[in-house]
Amino acid sequence: MNQEETEIAIIFKNDKKSIVDFFLDFSKKYHNFNDKNIILDFSKTKEVLIENILLFLQHSKQHKNNGMSFVIVVNGIDIDNVPDEIITVPTLIEAKDIVEMENIERDLGF
């Protein structure tokens, strides 16, 4: 798992592990990042299933309860089948845009 810290979020990229292995590694480190916006980038990971994305449901809910953004970049899934508690987008640019919009909403008190 590679991580990059930007001004708006920490971006975690899958380094060719299975999503389950990535999830296990991420879960061990998650408590270190619960006060930062998080983007999980699976854009280069092949054959990501909705079941894989659902592994992150609890982290997404907890992060939103902490007032932070949690966005997953993934291609090739039907977003209509993803629960509303998980934000998924097809590109990293869109993920960054979502985080910036949510930051503005939080600043405005929405």
PyMOL commands that set and color helices and strands:
alter all, ss='L'
color gray80, all
select helices_A, chain A and resi 19-32+50-54+57-65+79-81+92-108
alter helices_A, ss='H'
color red, helices_A
select strands_A, chain A and resi 2-5+10-13+38-41+70-73+87-89
alter strands_A, ss='S'
color yellow, strands_A
deselect
rebuild
show_as cartoon
